[in-house]
Amino acid sequence: DSFSLNTTLPGKGLDVDTSYTCLTKGHVQMTGSLDISSQITAQGEMNQLLKALEGPLKMSFHHGVIKKDKVLARVLELLNVTEIVKGRLPNLATRGFLYNAIRLKGKFHNGKLVIDKFYMDGETLDVVGKGKIHLEERTVDFQLVASPFKTVNSIIKHIPGLNYLMNDNLVSIPLSITGPMADPKVEVLSITSVGTSLLNMAERTIKAPVKLLEAINPWSENK
């Protein structure tokens, strides 16, 4: 009637294309190498073990291409239609997203994977975030700060006076990701709704001053 689980997951230099694609049941397809570290415990009835998972998780991906990822695809789609980016980021439907490193640190707790820190160093985009994945319902609730480095020069050209305001600072766009992982909803957040801890994390991780821009939503009447 009761099961006890105690699992250690060490991995170094794993092939992402086989290991992570298998782990996500093909919902995410990417290349690169993966380091993983976790100690997972659970106790209870068999059909309740997923809710009972406890333990830390660290994952590091290195130098690869993301070919399929619904959440990333939605983020890129939204950013690509904003006024300051205008299609300058890659579209996963036509070509992959190159990354240098992706780091995730979190823990399993109360049926959720609580991600305390997520950082992606991409070729055209950097992302810092935190949030939760509900394991049984397969839903996500995330806040991100996305920094499209490659578009900074074009931003300066499109917005009068921004060069003076920025003073070479980094422009970042706050986003929320909510709903089913298979069909997530991605929205631009207002400055006031972004948590202080996330802003501090973004500034520490990206190591540059952060200038948040709200007036980038092309379909908003009051922007």
N, C-alpha and C positions, 0 to 999 in steps of 0.2 A: 504493500500500500504506500510505502514511502521510499523515495530514492535519494541518494546523496551523491553529489557530483563535485569533483575537485580536479580541475584541469589546468595544466601549465602549457602555454602556447609560446614557445620561443622560435623565432625564425630570422634568418640573416641572409640577405642577398637572394631572396626568392624571386622567381620569374612572375611578374605581375600578370602577364598575359594568360598564364595557366592558373595560378593560385587565386588571384583576386576575382577573375572572371568566374571561376567555379564557386567561390564564396558568395558572390552576388547573384548566382544562378543566371548569369549572362545579362543582367540588367545594366551592368557597367562593363565596358570593354576598354582596356587600356594596356599600354606597354610600359616597361621600366623594371626597376628592381624594388623589392619590398622588404623592410625590416619590421618585425612585429614582436610585441612583448605583452603577455597577459597572464593573469592568474584568476581563473573563474571558478566560483563555487556556487552551489545551489542545493536546496534540500526541499523535498515535498513530493506530491503526487506527480506522476509522469507528465500529465497534461498541464501541470502548473509550473514546471521547471523553468520555462522561459520567463515567467514573471518573477521567479525567485533568483535569477542570475545576479551575482554580486562580484565585483572585482575590477581592477584597473585595466586599461587598454592603451597601448601606445602603438602607433603605426607611422612609418616613414616611407614615402615613395620617392624614387630618385630617377630623374632624366628619362622621360618617356612621352608618350602621346596618348591623350584621352580620345577615344574614338566614339564612345557611346556612354552617355550619362544624362538622364532626363533632367536632373536638378541643374547641372552645369549648362545644359542646352537652354533651359528656360532663363537662366541668368544672362547668358550671352544674347539671347533673343531680346530681352528687355533692354539691356544696355545698348544694343545696336540700333534701337529706334529712338533713343534719347537724343536730344538736340546736339549734345556736345560730343557724342561718340559717332553717330551716323554711319553704322556699318563697317567700322574699322576693326572690329574684333572678329575672329574666325567663327564660322558657322559649322557646327558639328555635323550637320547634314551633308555638307560638301567637302569638308576637310577637318582633320583632327586638331586638337588643342595641345600645343607643346608646353610641357612644364619642366622646370628644373628640380623642384622639390615640393612635396606635400607632406605636412606633418599634422598629426591628429593625436590629441591627448584627452582621455576621458575615462569613464567608468560605467559599468553596468550596475543599475540600481532600480529597484521597484518596477521591473518590466521595461525599463528604458535604457538606452545608451545615452548617457549625459556627456556631451562633448564640451569640455571646459575651454579648449583652445583648438582652433583649426586654422592652419596657415597654408596658403598655396602661393608659390613663387612661379608664376607662369611667364611665358615668353612675351605675352602682350597684356597680361592682367595679373595683379596681385590681389589676394583675398584673405581677410582675417575674419574669423567668426566664432560663434558659440551657439549651442542650442541642444535640442533633444530629439532622439528618434524613438518612437514608441514601437517596440519590437513586434508585438503581437498584432497591432493594428496597422503597422507599416506606414505610419504617418511621421511627418517631420515638422519641427517648429524651430526656426533658425533666425538669427540676426547676423548680417554680414556687413563688412565695409569693403567695397570693391574699389580698386585703384587702377584704372586703365592708363598706365604710364605712357604708352605710346601715343596717346591722344592729347597730351598736355599742350603741345605746340598748337594744335588745331583749336583747342579750347581758347587759348589766348587770342587767336584771330577772331573767334566768333563772339566773344563777350567783351565789349568796350570796358576799359579800365581794369580788367582782371589781372593783367600783368603787374600792375601796381599793387593790387590787393594781395596777390599770391606771393610776390617777392620770392619766386622760385620754390614755393611750398608745393606739397603734393595735393592734388585734387582727388577726393574720394567720394564715393556714392554709397549711402547707407541703404541696405535692402533687407526685406524680410522674405522668408521662404516658409510656407505653411501648407498643410494638407497632405494628401496621399503621396508617397514617394513616386508612384507611377504617374501621377498627374499633379505636380506641385504648383502652387500659386506664388509667383514672385512679384513683389511690389516695391516701389521706391518709398522709403520711410521719411518722415519729417525729422528734422534735427532733434526736436524735443523728445521723440520716442526712442532715440538711440540710447542704450544704457551707458552710463559713465565707465563701467568696467570694460565694455567693448571698445570705447574710444581710447581708453588708456592702453589697452592691449594692442590696438592698431598702431598707436603712436610708438610704442615700444618695439613692436615686431618689425614694422616697416622702417623704423628709425628715420622718420622725417616728420615735420609738422603736418597736421592734417587739416585741410580746408574742406568742410562739407558744403555741398551745393544742393539746395532744394529745388531751385528753379530749372529743372532739367526735364520735366515731364511734358512731352509735346501734346498730350491729349487732355491736359488739365486746363480748365477754363480760367482759373485764377493765377496761372503761372505765365 
